[in-house]
Amino acid sequence: MLNYAITARRIDAHGSVSGAREAVVQLDTSLGGREDALNPVELLLSALAACMIKGVERAAPLLGFDFSGVEVRIQAQRQDSPPQVIAISYELIVDSPETDRRLELLHTNVRKYGTISNTLAASMPLSGLVRRA
C-alpha cells in the first residue's frame, strides 16, 4: 500500500499554496476568485488529467504503443445544493499512428489502472472517449 501526503497553507485572503516534496502549487482559495491559480474543482480535474497522462506513459511501453503527444480535455458538472461535482466527462487525445483498435486498448489500460480515475468513477459518472490528434 502506498501513502501520499501534501501540506497546504493559507497565504492571505487571496490564496494559498500546496506542496509535496519540491513542488508547490498556487491555490485559488479567494472568495473573489483568481485567474492565476486553480480552484479546488480545477485541481481535482487536473489530478484526473495527470493520472490519465501518466497512465499513457506507463501503458505505452508495455503495449509497444507509439505516440508523440497526449492532451486531455475535461469538463465537470457541479450542482449547487449540496455543492458537489456530479459528473465528469473527458476527451483523451493521443497523437499516434497506431490503429483505432490499439488506441482503444490504450484507453482501456488508462482507465483500468488509473488511481484517480478509479477513485472518481466509484463516486460519480466518469465518461470519456479517446481520439487521435
N, C-alpha and C positions, 0 to 999 in steps of 0.2 A: 504494500500500500504506500502511496506517495502522499506527502503532506505539503501544502502550499501556505505561504504567509506573505502578507503585504502590510505596510503601515501607511495610514492616511492621516493628514492633519490639516486643520483649518489654517490658512494664512491670514485671511481677513474676511470681511463681509462679501468680498467679490470672488473668492475662490479658495481652493485647497490643492494639495498635492498628494499623490500616492506614489509609493515606491517599493521596489523589491530589488535586492542586490544593488547594482549600479544604475538601474533605470528609474527615471522619475517621470510621472505623467501629471500634467496640469488638469485639474478637475473644475468643471463649471458647477459650483455649488451656490452661486449667487442667485438671489430671488429674481433679479432682473435679467439673468442670462448673460452669457459671454460668447463672443464669436471666436475667441482664440483658445477655447478649451472644450472638451467633450462633456456633455451632460451625462447623468447616470444611465439613461437608456442607450445613448450613443456608445458608451463604454461597454455595455452588455453586447450590443450588436458588433462592436469592434472585436470583442473577445470571440464571438462566433466566427467572424471573418478570419481572424488569426488562426483559429482552430482548423478551419477548412483549408487555408493556405498551407499550414503546417501538415495537414493530412495529405495534401497533394505531394508535398516534399517527401513525406515518409513513404507513401504508396508507390510513387513513380519508380524508384529503383527496384522495388520488389516485383513490380509488374513489367519492368523493362519498358516503361511508358515514356515516350519522347514528347517533351513540351518545352516552350521557351518563355512562357509567361502565364500568370493567373490573375484574375480580377474577380472580386466578389461584390455583388450589389445586394443590399439587404434593406427590407422595409419591415416595419413593425406597426401593429395596430395597438393603440393604448386606449383603454376605457377610463372614464373619469371617476366613477363611483362603484366599487372602490378602485382607486388608481392602481392599474396593473396592465402589463403587456398581455394581450390575449391571443395574439397570433403573430408569427414571423414567416416571411417568405423571402426567398433568395434566388439569385441567379449566379451560378458558378461559371465563369467564362475562362476557358483554357485555350491558349494559343498552342495548337498541336496539329501535326499531320496525321495523327492516329485516326483509325476508323471510328464511326459513331458507336459501334459496339464496345470498343475499347474505352471510349470516352465515358460511356455509361458504367463500365466496370470500374473505372477510376472513381466516378461519382459514388458508386455503391460502397467502395472502400472508405472514401472520405466520410460518408455518413455513418458507416458501421463502427468505425474506430475513433470517432471524434468525441473527446471528453465533454466539451462544451455543447456540441450538437446533441449528443445523447442526453445530457442533463436537461437542456431546454425542451427537447422533443418529449421528454417524460412529463413535462408540466404544461405544455400548450401545443397547439398545432404548429408544426415546423414543416413547411413545404418549400420545394425548390426544384430547379432544373439545372442541367449542365448544358452548355453550348460552346461551340467553337468560336474563337475570337475572329 
